[in-house]
Amino acid sequence: MIVRHRPCRSPHRWRRSLRLSADDRRSLKRVLQRRRAAISPVTRGFPPWLPGPGRRGEGLGQEQTDELLARARGTYNRLENGRLAHPGADLLTAVAQVLGLDEHECGPSSGG
């Protein structure tokens, strides 16, 4: 006999992911871009970058951030650009740690 297990439909699923409004996503993008721009790739073990094609801003690149987060390529890009509408709390916590965000920057009024 084959027993098939159904996925658990936990009523506490909301604790694992957060729903962000469009305004929250825009605020989050501004905070993440500022923090990423303030971090030198060299301080995180990456070689210094040289200005050139494909590179628009200062600081840590999005792909470098994915590497530091140990996430699939493009995960951080989707978060920063608001295309990850339900980021998991574990991802947000890891991003806060990698970018060195403090409680003030992580709070609801961080849009700044």
N, CA, C and O atoms as a Tinker XYZ file with bonds, in Angstrom:
   448  protein
     1  N      0.832000   -1.174000    0.000000    73     2
     2  CA     0.000000    0.000000    0.000000    64     1     3
     3  C      0.884000    1.248000    0.000000    63     2     4     5
     4  O      1.855000    1.328000    0.752000    81     3
     5  N      0.541000    2.221000   -0.850000    73     3     6
     6  CA     1.281000    3.480000   -0.916000    64     5     7
     7  C      0.552000    4.514000   -0.082000    63     6     8     9
     8  O     -0.645000    4.745000   -0.257000    81     7
     9  N      1.288000    5.131000    0.828000    73     7    10
    10  CA     0.715000    6.178000    1.666000    64     9    11
    11  C      1.236000    7.513000    1.155000    63    10    12    13
    12  O      2.446000    7.721000    1.059000    81    11
    13  N      0.342000    8.394000    0.836000    73    11    14
    14  CA     0.739000    9.718000    0.351000    64    13    15
    15  C      0.509000   10.737000    1.451000    63    14    16    17
    16  O     -0.549000   10.788000    2.079000    81    15
    17  N      1.510000   11.523000    1.655000    73    15    18
    18  CA     1.419000   12.562000    2.679000    64    17    19
    19  C      1.083000   13.889000    2.028000    63    18    20    21
    20  O      1.668000   14.266000    1.012000    81    19
    21  N      0.150000   14.579000    2.615000    73    19    22
    22  CA    -0.192000   15.911000    2.134000    64    21    23
    23  C      0.663000   16.934000    2.861000    63    22    24    25
    24  O      1.006000   16.747000    4.028000    81    23
    25  N      1.008000   18.021000    2.167000    73    23    26
    26  CA     1.777000   19.063000    2.852000    64    25    27
    27  C      0.972000   19.661000    4.001000    63    26    28    29
    28  O     -0.249000   19.798000    3.914000    81    27
    29  N      1.641000   20.000000    5.032000    73    27    30
    30  CA     1.007000   20.595000    6.206000    64    29    31
    31  C      0.512000   22.001000    5.873000    63    30    32    33
    32  O      1.259000   22.811000    5.325000    81    31
    33  N     -0.705000   22.280000    6.193000    73    31    34
    34  CA    -1.283000   23.612000    5.999000    64    33    35
    35  C     -1.361000   24.288000    7.365000    63    34    36    37
    36  O     -2.445000   24.452000    7.926000    81    35
    37  N     -0.230000   24.668000    7.880000    73    35    38
    38  CA    -0.146000   25.231000    9.215000    64    37    39
    39  C     -0.828000   26.598000    9.293000    63    38    40    41
    40  O     -0.633000   27.436000    8.413000    81    39
    41  N     -1.625000   26.829000   10.338000    73    39    42
    42  CA    -2.228000   28.145000   10.503000    64    41    43
    43  C     -1.185000   29.200000   10.857000    63    42    44    45
    44  O     -1.468000   30.397000   10.801000    81    43
    45  N      0.003000   28.769000   11.218000    73    43    46
    46  CA     1.065000   29.702000   11.596000    64    45    47
    47  C      2.039000   29.946000   10.453000    63    46    48    49
    48  O      3.164000   30.388000   10.683000    81    47
    49  N      1.625000   29.666000    9.237000    73    47    50
    50  CA     2.507000   29.837000    8.080000    64    49    51
    51  C      2.992000   31.271000    7.942000    63    50    52    53
    52  O      4.106000   31.501000    7.471000    81    51
    53  N      2.177000   32.238000    8.342000    73    51    54
    54  CA     2.539000   33.647000    8.229000    64    53    55
    55  C      3.806000   33.984000    8.997000    63    54    56    57
    56  O      4.459000   34.983000    8.695000    81    55
    57  N      4.158000   33.189000    9.962000    73    55    58
    58  CA     5.370000   33.454000   10.736000    64    57    59
    59  C      6.639000   33.196000    9.930000    63    58    60    61
    60  O      7.709000   33.703000   10.265000    81    59
    61  N      6.513000   32.404000    8.865000    73    59    62
    62  CA     7.688000   32.071000    8.073000    64    61    63
    63  C      7.919000   33.033000    6.919000    63    62    64    65
    64  O      9.025000   33.081000    6.381000    81    63
    65  N      6.917000   33.796000    6.525000    73    63    66
    66  CA     7.088000   34.752000    5.449000    64    65    67
    67  C      6.313000   36.019000    5.768000    63    66    68    69
    68  O      5.354000   36.002000    6.540000    81    67
    69  N      6.735000   37.093000    5.173000    73    67    70
    70  CA     6.126000   38.386000    5.429000    64    69    71
    71  C      5.550000   38.945000    4.141000    63    70    72    73
    72  O      6.161000   38.816000    3.080000    81    71
    73  N      4.409000   39.550000    4.221000    73    71    74
    74  CA     3.792000   40.180000    3.057000    64    73    75
    75  C      4.112000   41.672000    3.123000    63    74    76    77
    76  O      3.797000   42.340000    4.108000    81    75
    77  N      4.736000   42.182000    2.076000    73    75    78
    78  CA     5.125000   43.584000    2.038000    64    77    79
    79  C      4.239000   44.362000    1.071000    63    78    80    81
    80  O      3.971000   43.907000   -0.041000    81    79
    81  N      3.788000   45.534000    1.502000    73    79    82
    82  CA     3.015000   46.398000    0.617000    64    81    83
    83  C      3.961000   47.040000   -0.394000    63    82    84    85
    84  O      5.180000   46.950000   -0.248000    81    83
    85  N      3.415000   47.676000   -1.399000    73    83    86
    86  CA     4.235000   48.359000   -2.410000    64    85    87
    87  C      5.073000   49.460000   -1.765000    63    86    88    89
    88  O      6.238000   49.634000   -2.122000    81    87
    89  N      4.501000   50.203000   -0.823000    73    87    90
    90  CA     5.266000   51.248000   -0.129000    64    89    91
    91  C      6.398000   50.651000    0.693000    63    90    92    93
    92  O      7.504000   51.190000    0.726000    81    91
    93  N      6.114000   49.530000    1.361000    73    91    94
    94  CA     7.156000   48.860000    2.139000    64    93    95
    95  C      8.291000   48.377000    1.238000    63    94    96    97
    96  O      9.461000   48.480000    1.605000    81    95
    97  N      7.949000   47.852000    0.064000    73    95    98
    98  CA     8.976000   47.378000   -0.861000    64    97    99
    99  C      9.841000   48.534000   -1.355000    63    98   100   101
   100  O     11.056000   48.382000   -1.479000    81    99
   101  N      9.232000   49.689000   -1.638000    73    99   102
   102  CA    10.023000   50.855000   -2.074000    64   101   103
   103  C     10.949000   51.331000   -0.964000    63   102   104   105
   104  O     12.113000   51.649000   -1.212000    81   103
   105  N     10.434000   51.380000    0.253000    73   103   106
   106  CA    11.262000   51.782000    1.397000    64   105   107
   107  C     12.400000   50.798000    1.623000    63   106   108   109
   108  O     13.539000   51.193000    1.872000    81   107
   109  N     12.079000   49.519000    1.533000    73   107   110
   110  CA    13.100000   48.488000    1.704000    64   109   111
   111  C     14.183000   48.630000    0.644000    63   110   112   113
   112  O     15.368000   48.498000    0.950000    81   111
   113  N     13.793000   48.895000   -0.591000    73   111   114
   114  CA    14.764000   49.057000   -1.683000    64   113   115
   115  C     15.732000   50.196000   -1.391000    63   114   116   117
   116  O     16.940000   50.051000   -1.580000    81   115
   117  N     15.207000   51.330000   -0.933000    73   115   118
   118  CA    16.078000   52.480000   -0.629000    64   117   119
   119  C     17.078000   52.139000    0.470000    63   118   120   121
   120  O     18.261000   52.462000    0.361000    81   119
   121  N     16.605000   51.490000    1.521000    73   119   122
   122  CA    17.494000   51.131000    2.637000    64   121   123
   123  C     18.557000   50.143000    2.168000    63   122   124   125
   124  O     19.740000   50.314000    2.465000    81   123
   125  N     18.142000   49.114000    1.440000    73   123   126
   126  CA    19.086000   48.093000    0.984000    64   125   127
   127  C     20.122000   48.679000    0.024000    63   126   128   129
   128  O     21.303000   48.344000    0.117000    81   127
   129  N     19.705000   49.533000   -0.881000    73   127   130
   130  CA    20.649000   50.137000   -1.823000    64   129   131
   131  C     21.674000   51.002000   -1.093000    63   130   132   133
   132  O     22.866000   50.942000   -1.393000    81   131
   133  N     21.208000   51.807000   -0.131000    73   131   134
   134  CA    22.133000   52.662000    0.634000    64   133   135
   135  C     23.154000   51.833000    1.393000    63   134   136   137
   136  O     24.349000   52.129000    1.368000    81   135
   137  N     22.675000   50.784000    2.074000    73   135   138
   138  CA    23.587000   49.962000    2.880000    64   137   139
   139  C     24.580000   49.209000    2.005000    63   138   140   141
   140  O     25.764000   49.127000    2.330000    81   139
   141  N     24.094000   48.661000    0.894000    73   139   142
   142  CA    24.967000   47.906000   -0.010000    64   141   143
   143  C     26.031000   48.818000   -0.604000    63   142   144   145
   144  O     27.184000   48.414000   -0.753000    81   143
   145  N     25.647000   50.058000   -0.949000    73   143   146
   146  CA    26.590000   51.017000   -1.527000    64   145   147
   147  C     27.673000   51.422000   -0.524000    63   146   148   149
   148  O     28.779000   51.797000   -0.913000    81   147
   149  N     27.349000   51.346000    0.754000    73   147   150
   150  CA    28.293000   51.755000    1.793000    64   149   151
   151  C     29.307000   50.672000    2.157000    63   150   152   153
   152  O     30.241000   50.934000    2.915000    81   151
   153  N     29.135000   49.464000    1.630000    73   151   154
   154  CA    30.021000   48.350000    1.972000    64   153   155
   155  C     30.995000   48.103000    0.835000    63   154   156   157
   156  O     30.589000   47.844000   -0.298000    81   155
   157  N     32.267000   48.182000    1.140000    73   155   158
   158  CA    33.295000   47.894000    0.143000    64   157   159
   159  C     33.393000   46.380000   -0.062000    63   158   160   161
   160  O     33.475000   45.628000    0.909000    81   159
   161  N     33.386000   45.934000   -1.317000    73   159   162
   162  CA    33.532000   44.489000   -1.564000    64   161   163
   163  C     34.820000   43.923000   -0.960000    63   162   164   165
   164  O     34.860000   42.760000   -0.558000    81   163
   165  N     35.848000   44.729000   -0.899000    73   163   166
   166  CA    37.139000   44.285000   -0.360000    64   165   167
   167  C     36.998000   43.873000    1.104000    63   166   168   169
   168  O     37.638000   42.917000    1.542000    81   167
   169  N     36.160000   44.590000    1.866000    73   167   170
   170  CA    35.986000   44.258000    3.283000    64   169   171
   171  C     35.263000   42.939000    3.488000    63   170   172   173
   172  O     35.280000   42.391000    4.590000    81   171
   173  N     34.625000   42.420000    2.441000    73   171   174
   174  CA    33.909000   41.157000    2.524000    64   173   175
   175  C     34.612000   40.037000    1.768000    63   174   176   177
   176  O     34.039000   38.972000    1.540000    81   175
   177  N     35.882000   40.294000    1.377000    73   175   178
   178  CA    36.673000   39.239000    0.761000    64   177   179
   179  C     36.620000   39.176000   -0.755000    63   178   180   181
   180  O     37.119000   38.222000   -1.352000    81   179
   181  N     36.025000   40.173000   -1.385000    73   179   182
   182  CA    35.965000   40.211000   -2.842000    64   181   183
   183  C     37.044000   41.145000   -3.374000    63   182   184   185
   184  O     37.450000   42.071000   -2.671000    81   183
   185  N     37.515000   40.925000   -4.590000    73   183   186
   186  CA    38.501000   41.833000   -5.170000    64   185   187
   187  C     37.864000   43.189000   -5.454000    63   186   188   189
   188  O     36.655000   43.279000   -5.666000    81   187
   189  N     38.679000   44.241000   -5.458000    73   187   190
   190  CA    38.108000   45.556000   -5.768000    64   189   191
   191  C     37.565000   45.565000   -7.190000    63   190   192   193
   192  O     38.151000   44.954000   -8.083000    81   191
   193  N     36.452000   46.253000   -7.404000    73   191   194
   194  CA    35.866000   46.310000   -8.731000    64   193   195
   195  C     36.371000   47.539000   -9.457000    63   194   196   197
   196  O     36.738000   48.544000   -8.847000    81   195
   197  N     36.379000   47.434000  -10.752000    73   195   198
   198  CA    36.769000   48.559000  -11.596000    64   197   199
   199  C     35.539000   49.048000  -12.341000    63   198   200   201
   200  O     34.764000   48.236000  -12.847000    81   199
   201  N     35.345000   50.358000  -12.418000    73   199   202
   202  CA    34.193000   50.863000  -13.159000    64   201   203
   203  C     34.222000   50.369000  -14.599000    63   202   204   205
   204  O     35.286000   50.271000  -15.211000    81   203
   205  N     33.074000   50.068000  -15.120000    73   203   206
   206  CA    32.991000   49.597000  -16.491000    64   205   207
   207  C     31.592000   49.150000  -16.832000    63   206   208   209
   208  O     30.661000   49.369000  -16.057000    81   207
   209  N     31.433000   48.527000  -17.978000    73   207   210
   210  CA    30.107000   48.086000  -18.404000    64   209   211
   211  C     29.484000   47.109000  -17.414000    63   210   212   213
   212  O     30.160000   46.229000  -16.881000    81   211
   213  N     28.191000   47.278000  -17.177000    73   211   214
   214  CA    27.476000   46.361000  -16.307000    64   213   215
   215  C     27.523000   46.721000  -14.842000    63   214   216   217
   216  O     26.825000   46.112000  -14.031000    81   215
   217  N     28.323000   47.686000  -14.494000    73   215   218
   218  CA    28.440000   48.065000  -13.086000    64   217   219
   219  C     27.915000   49.483000  -12.927000    63   218   220   221
   220  O     28.487000   50.413000  -13.495000    81   219
   221  N     26.838000   49.671000  -12.166000    73   219   222
   222  CA    26.200000   50.980000  -12.073000    64   221   223
   223  C     26.506000   51.732000  -10.791000    63   222   224   225
   224  O     26.489000   52.963000  -10.783000    81   223
   225  N     26.782000   51.032000   -9.724000    73   223   226
   226  CA    26.894000   51.716000   -8.442000    64   225   227
   227  C     28.113000   51.331000   -7.647000    63   226   228   229
   228  O     28.859000   50.412000   -7.986000    81   227
   229  N     28.280000   52.071000   -6.580000    73   227   230
   230  CA    29.373000   51.822000   -5.638000    64   229   231
   231  C     29.013000   50.655000   -4.726000    63   230   232   233
   232  O     27.853000   50.257000   -4.624000    81   231
   233  N     30.012000   50.129000   -4.082000    73   231   234
   234  CA    29.790000   49.152000   -3.032000    64   233   235
   235  C     29.601000   47.724000   -3.499000    63   234   236   237
   236  O     29.950000   47.349000   -4.619000    81   235
   237  N     29.042000   46.956000   -2.606000    73   235   238
   238  CA    28.831000   45.527000   -2.804000    64   237   239
   239  C     27.804000   45.291000   -3.909000    63   238   240   241
   240  O     26.750000   45.927000   -3.925000    81   239
   241  N     28.106000   44.385000   -4.824000    73   239   242
   242  CA    27.184000   44.062000   -5.905000    64   241   243
   243  C     26.086000   43.115000   -5.447000    63   242   244   245
   244  O     26.216000   42.444000   -4.423000    81   243
   245  N     25.009000   43.068000   -6.212000    73   243   246
   246  CA    23.902000   42.182000   -5.853000    64   245   247
   247  C     24.317000   40.715000   -5.899000    63   246   248   249
   248  O     23.921000   39.936000   -5.032000    81   247
   249  N     25.107000   40.331000   -6.895000    73   247   250
   250  CA    25.552000   38.935000   -6.962000    64   249   251
   251  C     26.497000   38.610000   -5.812000    63   250   252   253
   252  O     26.479000   37.496000   -5.288000    81   251
   253  N     27.317000   39.570000   -5.419000    73   251   254
   254  CA    28.191000   39.360000   -4.263000    64   253   255
   255  C     27.355000   39.174000   -3.004000    63   254   256   257
   256  O     27.682000   38.357000   -2.143000    81   255
   257  N     26.282000   39.933000   -2.906000    73   255   258
   258  CA    25.390000   39.806000   -1.760000    64   257   259
   259  C     24.759000   38.415000   -1.736000    63   258   260   261
   260  O     24.654000   37.797000   -0.677000    81   259
   261  N     24.338000   37.921000   -2.911000    73   259   262
   262  CA    23.815000   36.546000   -2.987000    64   261   263
   263  C     24.848000   35.543000   -2.482000    63   262   264   265
   264  O     24.507000   34.612000   -1.752000    81   263
   265  N     26.098000   35.731000   -2.865000    73   263   266
   266  CA    27.152000   34.813000   -2.406000    64   265   267
   267  C     27.284000   34.849000   -0.891000    63   266   268   269
   268  O     27.382000   33.803000   -0.250000    81   267
   269  N     27.286000   36.050000   -0.314000    73   267   270
   270  CA    27.410000   36.170000    1.135000    64   269   271
   271  C     26.201000   35.580000    1.863000    63   270   272   273
   272  O     26.318000   35.082000    2.983000    81   271
   273  N     25.041000   35.644000    1.210000    73   271   274
   274  CA    23.824000   35.079000    1.794000    64   273   275
   275  C     23.710000   33.577000    1.570000    63   274   276   277
   276  O     22.858000   32.917000    2.164000    81   275
   277  N     24.579000   33.037000    0.703000    73   275   278
   278  CA    24.517000   31.628000    0.303000    64   277   279
   279  C     23.143000   31.313000   -0.289000    63   278   280   281
   280  O     22.519000   30.306000    0.045000    81   279
   281  N     22.692000   32.195000   -1.169000    73   279   282
   282  CA    21.405000   32.048000   -1.851000    64   281   283
   283  C     21.623000   31.914000   -3.346000    63   282   284   285
   284  O     22.704000   32.211000   -3.854000    81   283
   285  N     20.609000   31.471000   -4.036000    73   283   286
   286  CA    20.673000   31.342000   -5.494000    64   285   287
   287  C     20.878000   32.717000   -6.130000    63   286   288   289
   288  O     20.406000   33.736000   -5.625000    81   287
   289  N     21.587000   32.712000   -7.239000    73   287   290
   290  CA    21.844000   33.952000   -7.965000    64   289   291
   291  C     20.516000   34.626000   -8.320000    63   290   292   293
   292  O     19.606000   33.983000   -8.844000    81   291
   293  N     20.417000   35.899000   -8.035000    73   291   294
   294  CA    19.216000   36.660000   -8.349000    64   293   295
   295  C     18.239000   36.806000   -7.198000    63   294   296   297
   296  O     17.299000   37.596000   -7.290000    81   295
   297  N     18.434000   36.065000   -6.114000    73   295   298
   298  CA    17.514000   36.154000   -4.981000    64   297   299
   299  C     17.527000   37.550000   -4.384000    63   298   300   301
   300  O     16.474000   38.143000   -4.151000    81   299
   301  N     18.728000   38.077000   -4.136000    73   299   302
   302  CA    18.825000   39.412000   -3.547000    64   301   303
   303  C     18.274000   40.465000   -4.508000    63   302   304   305
   304  O     17.613000   41.408000   -4.074000    81   303
   305  N     18.537000   40.318000   -5.794000    73   303   306
   306  CA    18.024000   41.255000   -6.793000    64   305   307
   307  C     16.502000   41.308000   -6.734000    63   306   308   309
   308  O     15.916000   42.390000   -6.755000    81   307
   309  N     15.864000   40.149000   -6.661000    73   307   310
   310  CA    14.400000   40.114000   -6.587000    64   309   311
   311  C     13.887000   40.777000   -5.315000    63   310   312   313
   312  O     12.871000   41.470000   -5.342000    81   311
   313  N     14.583000   40.568000   -4.205000    73   311   314
   314  CA    14.182000   41.205000   -2.951000    64   313   315
   315  C     14.326000   42.716000   -3.059000    63   314   316   317
   316  O     13.388000   43.456000   -2.763000    81   315
   317  N     15.498000   43.174000   -3.484000    73   315   318
   318  CA    15.762000   44.610000   -3.532000    64   317   319
   319  C     14.843000   45.333000   -4.513000    63   318   320   321
   320  O     14.468000   46.481000   -4.276000    81   319
   321  N     14.479000   44.678000   -5.604000    73   319   322
   322  CA    13.654000   45.320000   -6.620000    64   321   323
   323  C     12.157000   45.060000   -6.452000    63   322   324   325
   324  O     11.365000   45.380000   -7.339000    81   323
   325  N     11.774000   44.483000   -5.321000    73   323   326
   326  CA    10.364000   44.329000   -5.005000    64   325   327
   327  C      9.659000   43.222000   -5.749000    63   326   328   329
   328  O      8.429000   43.187000   -5.780000    81   327
   329  N     10.404000   42.322000   -6.345000    73   327   330
   330  CA     9.782000   41.213000   -7.072000    64   329   331
   331  C      9.693000   39.954000   -6.219000    63   330   332   333
   332  O      9.295000   38.894000   -6.703000    81   331
   333  N     10.059000   40.073000   -4.971000    73   331   334
   334  CA     9.929000   38.970000   -4.018000    64   333   335
   335  C      8.931000   39.456000   -2.964000    63   334   336   337
   336  O      9.315000   39.950000   -1.904000    81   335
   337  N      7.652000   39.307000   -3.278000    73   335   338
   338  CA     6.598000   39.898000   -2.457000    64   337   339
   339  C      6.443000   39.246000   -1.083000    63   338   340   341
   340  O      5.922000   39.877000   -0.163000    81   339
   341  N      6.877000   38.013000   -0.928000    73   339   342
   342  CA     6.725000   37.297000    0.336000    64   341   343
   343  C      8.070000   36.741000    0.806000    63   342   344   345
   344  O      8.241000   35.524000    0.874000    81   343
   345  N      9.022000   37.613000    1.130000    73   343   346
   346  CA    10.332000   37.098000    1.563000    64   345   347
   347  C     10.214000   36.416000    2.914000    63   346   348   349
   348  O      9.496000   36.879000    3.800000    81   347
   349  N     10.923000   35.320000    3.056000    73   347   350
   350  CA    10.930000   34.615000    4.328000    64   349   351
   351  C     11.667000   35.405000    5.393000    63   350   352   353
   352  O     12.595000   36.159000    5.100000    81   351
   353  N     11.243000   35.220000    6.620000    73   351   354
   354  CA    11.893000   35.913000    7.732000    64   353   355
   355  C     13.369000   35.533000    7.817000    63   354   356   357
   356  O     14.196000   36.356000    8.209000    81   355
   357  N     13.709000   34.290000    7.450000    73   355   358
   358  CA    15.114000   33.867000    7.490000    64   357   359
   359  C     15.949000   34.652000    6.477000    63   358   360   361
   360  O     17.094000   35.003000    6.761000    81   359
   361  N     15.384000   34.929000    5.299000    73   359   362
   362  CA    16.101000   35.720000    4.292000    64   361   363
   363  C     16.291000   37.148000    4.783000    63   362   364   365
   364  O     17.387000   37.698000    4.676000    81   363
   365  N     15.241000   37.752000    5.318000    73   363   366
   366  CA    15.350000   39.133000    5.807000    64   365   367
   367  C     16.350000   39.250000    6.952000    63   366   368   369
   368  O     17.086000   40.232000    7.043000    81   367
   369  N     16.375000   38.252000    7.819000    73   367   370
   370  CA    17.338000   38.257000    8.925000    64   369   371
   371  C     18.763000   38.146000    8.391000    63   370   372   373
   372  O     19.657000   38.855000    8.854000    81   371
   373  N     18.977000   37.262000    7.423000    73   371   374
   374  CA    20.308000   37.092000    6.833000    64   373   375
   375  C     20.757000   38.365000    6.117000    63   374   376   377
   376  O     21.919000   38.757000    6.229000    81   375
   377  N     19.856000   39.010000    5.388000    73   375   378
   378  CA    20.191000   40.259000    4.696000    64   377   379
   379  C     20.574000   41.331000    5.716000    63   378   380   381
   380  O     21.553000   42.051000    5.521000    81   379
   381  N     19.813000   41.437000    6.791000    73   379   382
   382  CA    20.120000   42.417000    7.835000    64   381   383
   383  C     21.510000   42.172000    8.422000    63   382   384   385
   384  O     22.242000   43.121000    8.700000    81   383
   385  N     21.870000   40.913000    8.608000    73   383   386
   386  CA    23.191000   40.594000    9.155000    64   385   387
   387  C     24.299000   40.914000    8.164000    63   386   388   389
   388  O     25.308000   41.514000    8.535000    81   387
   389  N     24.121000   40.517000    6.898000    73   387   390
   390  CA    25.151000   40.749000    5.884000    64   389   391
   391  C     25.377000   42.236000    5.659000    63   390   392   393
   392  O     26.514000   42.678000    5.495000    81   391
   393  N     24.292000   43.011000    5.652000    73   391   394
   394  CA    24.419000   44.442000    5.390000    64   393   395
   395  C     24.650000   45.262000    6.655000    63   394   396   397
   396  O     24.833000   46.477000    6.587000    81   395
   397  N     24.640000   44.605000    7.791000    73   395   398
   398  CA    24.910000   45.294000    9.046000    64   397   399
   399  C     23.816000   46.273000    9.441000    63   398   400   401
   400  O     24.101000   47.339000    9.987000    81   399
   401  N     22.573000   45.918000    9.168000    73   399   402
   402  CA    21.457000   46.786000    9.530000    64   401   403
   403  C     21.220000   46.724000   11.031000    63   402   404   405
   404  O     21.346000   45.664000   11.645000    81   403
   405  N     20.877000   47.868000   11.620000    73   403   406
   406  CA    20.548000   47.874000   13.033000    64   405   407
   407  C     19.025000   47.906000   13.190000    63   406   408   409
   408  O     18.297000   47.948000   12.198000    81   407
   409  N     18.549000   47.886000   14.431000    73   407   410
   410  CA    17.110000   47.827000   14.666000    64   409   411
   411  C     16.395000   49.046000   14.095000    63   410   412   413
   412  O     15.272000   48.929000   13.604000    81   411
   413  N     17.024000   50.203000   14.152000    73   411   414
   414  CA    16.412000   51.424000   13.624000    64   413   415
   415  C     16.189000   51.287000   12.116000    63   414   416   417
   416  O     15.130000   51.665000   11.615000    81   415
   417  N     17.165000   50.754000   11.394000    73   415   418
   418  CA    17.056000   50.600000    9.945000    64   417   419
   419  C     16.071000   49.504000    9.570000    63   418   420   421
   420  O     15.503000   49.535000    8.478000    81   419
   421  N     15.859000   48.542000   10.449000    73   419   422
   422  CA    14.936000   47.443000   10.161000    64   421   423
   423  C     13.509000   47.772000   10.543000    63   422   424   425
   424  O     12.590000   47.030000   10.197000    81   423
   425  N     13.307000   48.875000   11.254000    73   423   426
   426  CA    11.983000   49.233000   11.742000    64   425   427
   427  C     11.080000   49.779000   10.646000    63   426   428   429
   428  O     11.531000   50.003000    9.523000    81   427
   429  N      9.805000   49.995000   10.965000    73   427   430
   430  CA     8.820000   50.429000    9.984000    64   429   431
   431  C      9.070000   51.826000    9.442000    63   430   432   433
   432  O      8.588000   52.139000    8.353000    81   431
   433  N      9.796000   52.674000   10.143000    73   431   434
   434  CA    10.019000   54.041000    9.667000    64   433   435
   435  C     11.374000   54.197000    8.974000    63   434   436   437
   436  O     11.890000   55.311000    8.879000    81   435
   437  N     11.957000   53.100000    8.491000    73   435   438
   438  CA    13.302000   53.140000    7.929000    64   437   439
   439  C     13.362000   53.652000    6.504000    63   438   440   441
   440  O     14.450000   53.698000    5.930000    81   439
   441  N     12.252000   54.035000    5.911000    73   439   442
   442  CA    12.221000   54.468000    4.524000    64   441   443
   443  C     12.926000   55.751000    4.244000    63   442   444   445
   444  O     13.144000   56.076000    3.077000    81   443
   445  N     13.293000   56.492000    5.234000    73   443   446
   446  CA    13.953000   57.628000    5.180000    64   445   447
   447  C     14.366000   58.750000    4.674000    63   446   448
   448  O     15.138000   59.468000    5.310000    81   447
